[in-house]
Amino acid sequence: MTTRSAVARVVDAVLEAPVAPSFTRIGYDVRSRTEHWTALDSYDLNGRVIVITGPTSGLGLAAATQLAACGATLVLVGRDRARTERIREQLPPAGGATHSVVVADLSDLASVRAAASEIAATHDRIDVLIHNAGALGASRQENADGIEITVAAQVVGPFLLTSLLLDRLRAAAAGRVITVSSGGMYSAALTVDHLEMGDDYRGTEQYARAKRAQVTLNEMWAERFAGSGVVFQAMHPGWADTPGVEASLPTFRKVVGRLLRTPEQGADTMVWLAADDGEPLSHSGGFWLDRSVRSLHKLPSTRRSDTAERRAALWEWCERCSGVEPG
């Protein structure tokens, strides 16, 4: 468990207040040193089964590589079989076990159901489920069910996959569900009626709304399934230099430049939440950056939007769209 000194707490607060330094590699470098983080290589994950979506590039690839190096058995959920298989072949072996590949598009609910069935058929226990897949689209698209594709992939698809694998997570000694969100969600209010953008579509805004819904649902999972033996956590990686950022936010990438985190730095808290048996298991429903729980709100407007009524409406909407009632 991490115990921060008074100096480390002050340094952390100074970094967090203006936002930008906190999200860059400066925040990572300073916190990792002042707080004396446990090295990820020191964790022994032999025998643990970890399902991770979006493992073929960026944060997902960095996390999968580190988790495999710690001995975990990985189920790699990717859209492209050939590409995902190439990653599987590159990963360190998991002791006597073998990493596996499951093909699924998180925006395609039929694909998610098939993937869940395949995973459940081959694993009677899942120690960690990591929702990492997600992209920022330039134009509005819908899936086969008529759901905007960003929302489908990052809200409804993960809700469905978690629901269908919940019994396998409960079978673990301490099951964990980790959702990779984004600091961009701080700019978005919680909305259900306007969660899916229409003619006013802007990729960055749609992404932020989906990410806001993700972190809200993370808290709701924790509340509704307290005492189930499954812990729910969300995190954001700060500003990391990934292929997704390069493709979707080239101007932002150019401006921030060398202050962007590496994918490994961005993925650090994701891996730590999956590996550490101390603080990450001590409570559920947190939103983390750099191994510390952060507020869900930085603006009064988003805080005002986060009402009990909207939360209930969001959960009901996810049940309706996914066709499941988690229990």
N, C-alpha and C positions, 0 to 999 in steps of 0.2 A: 504494500500500500504506500502511496506517495505522501510524504510528510513535508510540507513546504516551510522553509524558514520565513521569518518576518521579512527579511530582505527580499526573498524570492516573491513573496506575495505583493510587496510594494512594486517591484519591477514588473510583475505581471499586470498589475492595475494600470501602471503608466503606459505599458504597451497597448492594453485593451482600449483605453479611453478614446484615442483618436482613430481607432479602427485600422487604418492603412498599415502602420508598422506591425500591428498584431498579425495581420494576414500574410505579410511577406515573409521571406526567409529570415529576416531580422528577428521576427517574433519566435520562429522556430529555434534559431541559433541561440538566442539569449535564454529562452526558457529551458531548453534542453541542458544548458550548462549550469544555470543558477539553481535548477531544481534537481539536478543530478539524476536524470532519468535512467531507469534500468535499460540496459542495452537489449534490443529485440533479439539478438542472437543468443541471449542467455536463456530464453524460454524453451522448454522441452514440450512439444505438442505431439509426440508420438502417440498414436492411438486415437487422436481426435479427428473427427470428420467435419470438414468445413466446406460448405456450399458457398460459392462466390459467383455472382453474375458480373458480366462485363470484364473478364480477366485477360483480354488480349492486348490491351494497350494502357498507357497512362497509369492512373492510380491503381486500377485493378491488376495490371500486370506486376506493378511494384509490390502490391500486397501479396499476390499469389506467390511470387518468387520468395518473399521473406517467410511466409507461412510454411511453404514447402521446405525451406532451409531449416526451419525449426522442427520439422518432422511430421507436420500435419498431413493427413490424407485429404486431398482436395477433389471436389466435384466442380468442374469448370463449366459454367453455363454460358454459352456464347451463341451468337446468331449464325456464324459461319463455321461449319464443321472442320474444314481443312485448316483454317487459321487457328482455331481453338486446339486442334490436335497438334499443330506445330508448337504451340505454347506448352502443351502437356509434355511433349517429348523433351523440351528444354528444361523442365523443372527438376530439381533434385528429387530422387525417389523417396517415398515415405516409408522408411523401414521395410517391413515385409509386405506392405500394402501397395496398391497401384492407384495413381490418380486417374480419374475418369472424366469423360466429356459428355455433356448433355446439351443437345442443340435446342435452343428456344429463343424466341423473340418476345421480350417482356411486354411489348405493345400488342401482341396477338394472344388473346385470352385462351383460345383453343390450344395454342402452343404451350402456354404456361401450364394448363391442366395436364397435357401430355408429359411435360417435363417433370412435374410433381409426381405423377404416377410412376415414371421411370426411376426417379430418385428414391421414392418410397419402396419400390420393389427390390432395390439393391442395398438399401441401408435401413436397418431397424432402429438406428439412432443417429441424430444429427446434433453435433455439439454447437455449431455456429452456422447461422445463415446470414450472409452478407449481401445486402442489396446495394450494389455498386453501379450497375448498368444505367446508362442514361446519356442522352445527347441533347444539344440545343439545336432545334430545327429552324431553318431560315424561312420556311413557309408553312402554312397550315395544312395538315393532312389528317385524315381520319382512319381508324382501323376498321376491320370488318364489322365491328359492333357499333360503328358510328361515334366512337369516342376520339376526341382529339389525341393525336398520337403521343405527344409529350406527356400528357396527363395519363394516358393509358400505360405507357412504359414506366412511369416513375411514381404513379399513385395506385392505379387499379391493379396493374400486374403484380407489383410487390405485395399488395394487400391479399390478392388471391393466392400467391405462392406461399406466403406466411400461413394463411388459413389452412391450406392443404397439407403443409408440413408440420403443423403445430403438434400433432401427436408424436412425431419423430423427435422434435425438439424437447418435448416433455419427457421423453425416454432417456435423455441425457442427464448426467449428474447435475449439470447446471447449464441448460440450454441458453443460447444467446442469439438475439436478432439484432444486427447492426445495419443501420441505414445511413448511407453516405449522402449527405445533403450538400448545401452550398451556402456560403455567406451572402449570396445574392438574395436569399429568402428574406433577409432583414428589410429589404425595400418593399416587400409585398404584404398586403393585408390578407387575412384569412377570409376566403370567399368560397361559397359553394355554387351559388347561382351564376357567378362569373368566373368560375375556375377554368372552364374551357373558353378560350377567346374565340371570337368569330371574325367579322370583317375588320375589327380593330387589331388583328393579330400582329404581335411583335414577338419575335423569338425569345429575346432576353426576358421580356415581361412574362410570357407564358411559362418559361423555365422557372422564374422566381415564384410564381403562384404555385406551381407544382411542388417546388421545394418547401414552401411554407406549409402546404398540406402534408407533406411527408413528416416534418418535425412535429406537427400537431398530432398526427396519427400515432407517431412513436409514443407520445405521452399517453394517448388514449389506450393503446395496447398495454402499456405498463399498468394503467389504472384498472382496466377491465380484467387483466390476467395476473394481478398481484396474487402471490401465493401459489402460482401454477408451477413454479420451478423454472420458468423461462424469464430471462432478463432482456429488456428492450432498451437499446441505446441508439442515438443518432449522433452524427459528428459532421463537421465540415473541415476540409483539408487546408483552408487558407487559399491563397492564390498560388496555384502550382502550374508549372509549365508542362502541359500535356498536349497530345495531338488534338484533343477536343477544343482546347483553348486556342490553339494555333489556327484551327479551321474555322471556328465560330466567332472568335473575338480577336482578330489579328491586330486591330488598332490598340486595344487594351494591352495585348502582349508586347507590342512594340514600345508603348509608353512605360510600362512597369519594368520591362526588360530583365536585367540581371537580378532584380529583387524578387522575381518569381521563385517559388520553392521548386525543388526537384520533385519528380513523382514520388520518390522514396520518402522525402520529408513530408509531402502531403498525405501519404498513406500511413505514416507512423502511428497516428492515434487509432486508425482503423485496425491495424495489426495489434496494437496494445490492448484495445478493447476486446479483441478475440482471444488474446493469449494470457493476460494477467488475471490471476485468481483473487486479487485483493479488491481494490477500489471499484473496478468495473462490475463486480458482483455485489457490492455493498448496497446498491440501490438501483432502481429501474426508472427509465423514462428521461434520462439526461440528454442534453445537447452539448457535445464536447468539441473543444478545439485545443490542441496541444495538451492533451491529457488532463484537462480541467473542464468542469461543467460551466457552461456559459448561459446567459440569459437568452430567451427566445425573442426578445424584443429590444430594439435600440431606438425606436420611434414611438411616440405616443399614439399615432394613428394606427399602427399595427396592433398595439396593445389593446386599443378600444375595439378592434375588430374581433378579438379572440374571445368570443362569448360562449357560454355553455350551449346556447341554442345553435350557434353555427357549428360547434364541435359535434353535437348530436346529429345535425343535418349532414355533416361530412361523412360520419360513420355510416349512416343510413344510405347515403348516396353510393358509397363504396360497396356496401352489401348488395345493393340493387344492381349496380353495374357488373360486379364480379359474379353474382349469383350464388354467393356463399354467406352464411351467418356463422362466424367463428365461434367455437364453443369447446 
